[in-house]
């Protein structure tokens, strides 16, 4: 594919900038002060982008060259920000990656990520054994794409694990909404389901890491994140519908098993449930927390808790409509009380803000 070769040639990340970004991010994972709190901020795309077709998600799903092409344009923008972001990509197989291993169907769309459209009966769940993961569902495609991407990128950027969610999220996708009544009506079954999800997840992550040579307790995620002292992300959106006692029984133990298998990691969840933050941030193996709805949380409260517990927050916070970039950055940094740890800050820019490299310099100047 000649256009792929051309775009690969356009992607030339500055190795010194990437290495410094990794160093600063690594400090957050070890609860150490960095020279500057890391900021992750993308820059402008490449001027040649308009010359090439834009492939939709379905076209990318069934063509690894097209998927790689679309990721490359994004990684070029990430590099152009000259921030602490570390360019990376994944196989976009959607949240149904692991449910397909169980036998669920994940439907592929043009305009949104793949989504699970069938669920398993209780009998089918009981009959499933989490073995031979590499040959089941979408895993063969995922592993093939990951190896191919790593070969083509040849060290220019990392390939990280496809979306494997977290044990309870996967259990919900596999079994459907009945799980919310069965945590009361048949808790023993739910625990058996969660155990199978956990075993399958650990094996799947091991397979994906092995496919691209990623260490167990380190890695990449999100197109900008570097990980040390922990090598896995857990995504638990569904537990926002559970009460605290249920989270303690049906979520935390299985989350901890996956995190422990990779030396720790970080937890993402959506919604504005402060209680979930209080529970997840205290998971011993969790080094960091990420919100799907950061606008619902106060920076000073979240960062203060993270600092007190030796954790970090990875993500953004709400910027007020009339707030200047400098005022916004000062407010975020104020939540750290002079520390240079506890935060991997994901920033974005408004139309009238300075270009990304200048915004990065402003962020660092405010810490001097």
C-alpha positions, 0 to 999 in steps of 0.5 A: 500500500503505497500511501501507507509507506508515504504516511509512515515516512511523515511520522518522525517523532522527536526521540529526545522529546518522547524519552523526556515525556516517558521519564516525567510520566514514569515519575508519577507512577513511582510517586516521585517528583519530576522536574515538571508535572507531565502535560499531554497535549496534541498539536496540529495535524500534518498538512498532507492529511487532506490529500489522503482518504479518511477511512471510517471505523468499519473500513479500518476494522477489516483492513489493518493498513487502513487502521494503521493509516488513521492512527498514524495521522493521530500520532503525527498530531500527538508528536507535533504538540511537543509535550510529554505525550508518548505516541502509541496506538492499538487495534480498535476492536472495541469493548467486545474484544473479550466477550467475543472470546466467550461467544458473544457477537460484536457488531462493527459500525461505520461511525462508532466503535464495535459493540456487543449485540448478543449475550450468553445465557446462564447455561452458556456461561457455565459451559464456557471454559477460559482456555485457548484464548488466542484462538477464540473470538476476535483474538486472532485478528487482534493479535495479528493486527498488533504484530503487524502494526509493531512491525510497520512502526519499527520502534517509532511508536508503541502498540498497546493492548486492545480494549479488554475493559475490566472484569465486571464490565466484561461480565455485564457485556457477556451476560447482559443486564440480568447481572444486576438482579443476579448479584442479589438472586444468584451471587454464586453464579455471578462470582463464577462468571467474574472468575472466568472473566478475570482468568480470560482477561489476564491471559488475553493481556499476556498474549497481547503484550507478548505479541508486541514485546511489551513488559508485564509491569510497564507499557502504553495506553491512550495514545499518549500515556506511558506506564511503569510500576504497573502495566495494565488498565482496568475499565469499570464503567458498569459498577456505577450502577452498583452500591458500595457493598456490591462494588466491594464484593463483585468488583474490587477483588477481581480488579485487584487480581488483574492489576496484581498480575501485571504489577499494578496499573490504573483504573478508568470509570465513567460517571460522576460517582465520587464514591467510586473514586473513593473506592478505586483510588484506595485499591492497593494495586492501583497507581492512578485513576482516570475519569470518563467525565472529568467535568464532574470533579473538583481538581483540588479534591481529587489531586489532594486525595491522590497526593495523600495516598501516593497515587496520580490522576491521569486526565483533564479537568473542566475549564470554565468558559471565560477562563484563560489558559494561564488561569486554568493551568494555575488552578490545576497546579494549585491543587498539587500544593507545590508538588510535582507529582500526583498528576499526568495532565491531559490538556486541550486548547481553545481556538484563541489559545496559543499553539500547543508548544507554547502552551506546554512552555506556559505550563512549565513556566508556571512551575518555576 
